[in-house]
Amino acid sequence: MLTYVYLRNEEDGLPTRPSQDYAKDKLAILKGYLGRFTTAMKDKSWRALNYIDLQAGPGKNSFKPSGDILLGSPLLALTTRFAFDNVFLVEMGTSEYDALVSRVEASNLGESVKHYNEDCNVAVDKIVENIKQNDKVYSPGIWPCLNLAFLDPEGLEVEWQTVEKLASLQRMDLIINFSTNGITRNAGQLVGHEEDTVIDRFFGTREWRSIYEETRRKGGSVVRRELIDFYLGRLKGMGYVKTKREEKPFKNQRNVQVYTMIFASKHDLGIQFWNGAVQEVNQPRLF
């Protein structure tokens, strides 16, 4: 099979990430943001434009019930009109990682990609250190690296300390898939545990427990809102005064809200890009 099909929205014989059709909007918002971000920043004096994908998957998503196959987040980053200087891709699964590498190597930008076949909470140390070393090199008139990270876990795998490490970089925008369903499904069982739980590590604190206890009787929608706002508050504590949550619900076939997309930047322009990408997806489709 010719490798060019690896970069197309079609079957290519390699593994794909199983997804539901509602996830198409998530990828569309990401694609819209990537396009705006790289277009606006391409001629600026950044040391480098970096894209980080902590759960990259195999590179393509297969959707149900439509049967569509679309480029996943890592390949969207490699097929923007204006390229990133460096792309950092993390995938822990063996078969998914092998498929990702095969697809990435079909791109003429493959040499700009660094792959990590390990837990994202481990790989982040290497990625952050790589970027910090780049920023240390003195270059008159050249700004630090501008970084964009996409955190798209299946559940609650991304620990708060990983977010903190990314935020320690001088210029870092974050797009986070906040798993509301993963939290509300497990919170009732974990809220009373003596040991730290996966939710404690996700928030980086046990404070969520009191919020959950205070709101659990008010219904799932109230719990979701309070915990999302708590997470956004934690981001603001690291200097992300420009934060945005995407309230368009991402619901599964049982009409249960699965996740909310969160955006965090330290600059108004990032919010402008985000709003544009979201509004573009929310516009009524004309057939």
C-alpha positions in Angstrom: 0.0 0.0 0.0 1.3 3.5 -0.9 2.1 5.4 2.3 0.4 8.6 1.2 -2.9 7.1 2.3 -1.5 7.3 5.8 -2.2 11.0 5.8 -5.7 10.9 4.3 -9.1 10.5 5.9 -9.4 6.9 4.8 -8.7 3.3 5.7 -5.0 2.4 5.4 -4.8 -1.0 7.1 -3.3 0.2 10.4 -5.1 0.4 13.8 -7.4 3.3 14.5 -8.8 4.9 17.7 -12.4 3.8 18.1 -14.5 6.9 18.6 -18.2 7.9 18.6 -19.5 10.4 16.1 -19.8 13.2 18.7 -16.0 13.3 18.9 -15.8 14.7 15.4 -16.5 18.2 16.8 -13.6 17.8 19.2 -11.2 17.2 16.3 -12.8 20.0 14.2 -12.3 22.5 17.1 -8.7 21.4 17.4 -8.1 21.6 13.7 -9.6 25.1 13.7 -7.4 26.2 16.5 -4.2 24.7 15.0 -4.8 26.5 11.8 -5.3 29.9 13.5 -2.4 29.4 15.8 0.2 28.4 13.2 -1.0 31.0 10.6 -0.8 33.9 13.1 2.5 32.9 14.6 4.4 31.7 11.5 6.4 34.9 10.9 7.0 35.8 14.6 10.4 35.7 16.3 9.7 32.6 18.3 12.6 30.3 19.1 10.3 27.5 17.9 6.7 26.6 17.6 6.1 23.3 19.5 3.1 21.0 19.5 2.7 18.5 22.3 0.2 15.6 22.2 0.2 13.5 25.4 -2.2 10.8 24.3 -1.6 10.8 20.5 -3.2 7.4 19.8 -2.5 5.7 16.5 -3.0 8.8 14.4 -6.4 8.1 13.0 -9.9 7.8 14.5 -12.7 5.5 13.2 -16.2 6.6 14.1 -19.4 4.9 14.9 -22.1 4.7 13.8 -21.1 6.6 10.7 -18.1 4.4 9.8 -16.0 7.5 8.9 -12.2 7.6 9.3 -10.6 10.9 10.1 -7.1 12.1 10.9 -6.5 12.2 14.7 -4.9 15.0 16.6 -1.2 14.2 15.8 -1.8 14.1 12.1 -3.9 17.3 12.2 -0.8 18.9 13.7 1.4 17.6 10.9 -1.0 18.6 8.1 -1.5 22.3 9.0 -0.8 24.8 6.2 2.1 26.3 8.2 4.1 23.7 10.1 5.2 23.4 13.7 9.0 23.4 14.2 8.8 20.5 16.7 6.0 17.9 17.4 6.2 15.8 20.5 3.9 12.7 20.5 3.3 10.4 23.4 1.5 7.0 23.1 1.8 4.2 25.6 0.0 1.4 23.7 2.4 -0.8 21.6 0.2 -1.3 18.5 -1.1 2.2 18.6 2.5 3.6 18.9 3.7 1.5 15.9 0.8 2.7 13.8 1.5 6.3 14.8 5.1 6.1 13.8 4.3 4.5 10.4 1.8 7.3 9.7 4.1 10.1 10.9 7.0 8.7 8.8 4.8 9.2 5.7 4.9 13.0 6.3 7.6 15.1 4.9 7.8 16.7 8.4 8.6 13.4 10.1 12.1 14.5 11.1 10.5 17.3 13.3 8.7 14.6 15.4 9.9 13.1 18.6 8.0 10.0 19.7 7.6 8.6 23.2 6.2 5.1 23.8 5.5 5.5 27.5 3.2 6.9 30.1 2.5 10.6 29.5 3.2 11.4 33.1 6.7 10.1 32.6 7.4 11.4 29.1 6.4 15.0 30.1 9.6 15.4 32.0 11.7 14.7 28.9 9.6 17.0 26.7 9.7 19.9 29.1 13.4 19.5 29.7 14.0 19.5 25.9 12.0 22.8 25.5 13.7 24.4 28.5 17.1 23.6 27.1 16.2 25.2 23.9 14.9 28.3 25.7 18.2 28.6 27.6 20.3 29.3 24.5 20.8 33.0 24.2 19.7 34.5 20.9 19.3 38.3 20.6 15.9 39.4 19.4 14.5 35.8 19.6 11.6 35.0 21.9 11.2 31.8 23.9 9.5 28.8 22.4 5.7 29.1 21.9 4.1 25.8 22.9 0.7 24.3 22.5 -0.3 21.1 24.3 -3.3 18.9 23.6 -4.3 16.6 26.5 -6.9 14.1 25.3 -7.1 11.2 27.8 -9.6 8.3 27.6 -10.3 9.1 31.3 -8.3 10.6 34.1 -4.8 9.5 33.1 -3.3 13.0 33.0 -2.2 13.9 36.5 -2.2 17.4 37.8 1.6 17.4 38.3 1.9 16.8 34.5 -0.2 19.9 33.8 2.0 21.8 36.3 5.1 20.8 34.4 3.8 21.9 31.1 2.6 25.2 32.7 6.2 25.8 34.0 7.3 26.6 30.4 7.3 30.3 29.6 4.7 30.2 26.9 2.3 27.3 26.9 -1.3 27.1 25.7 -3.4 24.1 26.9 -6.3 22.3 25.3 -7.6 19.8 27.8 -10.3 17.1 27.3 -11.9 17.2 30.8 -13.5 13.8 31.4 -16.7 14.8 33.3 -18.1 11.3 32.9 -14.9 9.7 34.2 -15.1 11.8 37.4 -18.8 11.6 38.1 -18.8 7.9 37.4 -16.1 7.2 40.0 -16.4 10.0 42.5 -19.1 8.4 44.7 -16.8 5.3 45.2 -13.6 7.3 45.7 -14.6 10.3 47.7 -14.2 8.5 51.1 -10.9 6.7 50.4 -8.1 7.1 52.8 -5.4 6.7 50.1 -4.9 9.1 47.2 -7.1 8.1 44.3 -7.0 8.7 40.6 -9.2 11.7 41.0 -7.0 13.2 43.7 -4.0 12.9 41.3 -6.1 14.4 38.5 -6.9 17.5 40.5 -3.6 17.5 42.4 -5.5 17.9 45.7 -8.3 16.4 47.7 -10.3 19.6 47.8 -12.6 18.2 45.1 -14.0 15.8 47.7 -15.7 18.6 49.7 -17.0 20.1 46.5 -18.5 16.8 45.5 -20.0 16.2 48.9 -21.7 19.6 48.9 -23.2 19.3 45.4 -23.9 15.6 44.8 -27.5 15.9 45.9 -28.1 18.8 43.5 -27.7 16.6 40.4 -25.0 15.7 37.9 -25.1 18.9 36.0 -24.3 20.9 39.2 -21.5 18.6 40.1 -20.0 18.8 36.7 -20.1 22.6 36.6 -18.6 23.0 40.1 -15.7 20.6 39.4 -14.9 22.1 36.0 -14.9 25.6 37.6 -12.6 24.2 40.4 -10.2 22.9 37.7 -10.2 26.2 35.9 -9.5 27.9 39.2 -6.5 25.6 39.6 -5.2 26.7 36.2 -5.7 30.3 37.0 -3.5 29.7 40.1 -0.7 29.0 37.7 -1.1 32.2 35.8 -3.8 31.1 33.2 -6.0 34.2 33.7 -7.4 33.5 30.2 -9.4 30.4 30.5 -12.4 29.1 28.6 -14.7 26.1 28.8 -16.6 24.8 25.8 -20.2 24.3 27.0 -21.4 22.6 23.9 -22.1 19.2 25.4 -20.3 16.1 24.2 -22.8 13.4 24.9 -22.8 9.7 24.3 -25.6 7.6 22.8 -27.2 7.4 26.3 -27.3 11.2 26.3 -24.7 11.3 29.1 -22.2 14.2 29.0 -18.8 12.6 28.4 -16.4 15.5 28.5 -15.9 19.2 28.3 -13.1 20.8 26.3 -11.1 23.4 28.3 -8.8 26.0 26.9 -6.2 27.9 28.9 -3.9 30.7 27.7 -2.0 33.6 29.2 -2.8 35.9 26.3 -6.0 37.4 24.8 -5.1 36.2 21.3 -5.3 32.6 22.4 -8.9 33.1 23.6 -9.7 34.8 20.2 -8.4 31.8 18.3 -10.3 29.4 20.5 -13.6 31.3 20.2 -13.2 31.4 16.4 -12.6 27.6 16.2 -15.6 26.8 18.5 -17.9 29.2 16.7 -16.9 27.7 13.3 -17.9 24.2 14.6 -21.1 25.5 16.2 -22.4 27.2 13.0 -25.4 25.4 11.5 -24.4 23.0 8.7 -25.8 23.8 5.2 -26.4 20.7 3.1 
